[in-house]
Amino acid sequence: MMRLLPGDIAYRIAAGRYGYDMVTTAAAEAVRAELGLDQPWTHALLQWWSQLLRFDLGVSVVTGARVADEIAHQLGHTLQLALAALAVSCAIAVPLGFAAGLRAGGLADRATLVASVLLRALPPFVLGIVLVSVLAIEWNLVPAGGHDTHGTLLLPALTLGLGLSATAMRVARHAMASVTAAPYFQFARTKGLGDAQALYRHGVRNAAIPLVAYLGVQLVYLVEGVVVIETLFAWPGIGHALVHAIFGRDIPMIQGTAIVMGLLFVALNALVDLACAWIDPRVRVARGASW
């Protein structure tokens, strides 16, 4: 796919190494001969597969650094941003969604529906620009971008968290509404438990199962889909690095990033399954019976 993009790949890589003003035909030809770009793409793919068998992701053709080291550094920043955004989403969606589900059809339910629709309709980059304009420029409360000063995590995490809370709020609402309408919850009230006790003993864990599953999907999306937000706020994460790697035709970096994202997707889904089994004993019993 990189070789099918417009432009000469050797010139792009040479520009990434030496800068666009310093690129010459001789420099591009030297890069082409060094990296074997005049050979078929199948040769490069087979060579990369042989490196994977040795657990080697190669080196960046632009910076010369090991791809594994670059990804480890960038993935740490992305996970930091993703976890912060997930915390913002949970802090907003869980209490508001549960409150709406406890009184389905009430004022809180209708208000959270309107808020959810409005937040969902705003593209992340538009929401980010609005937050930068208000919080960073008008009120001067936090930095507008970067990562090396105090408070730089707040705006990108808030931008992602607000967008994610839109859907998570409705998931929490539907989960709680299903629990409150269930016979076991009604029986808990009948035998004398108050609303708070019934919610704590029988409501929260049952409502948490679909919510945890959805939040796991959100975390995967956050790790793999923060390209726009990281670029907007100059956050040095894996999405921001992937954009620069594509512009620079840094194929080893793109391949290493893709395979790490795929492995991360599998790992996060496994963690979500384990979390759901820990919350709901019925899942453990069913799996034990199947074994």
Beta strands, then each sheet from edge to edge (+ up, - down):
end
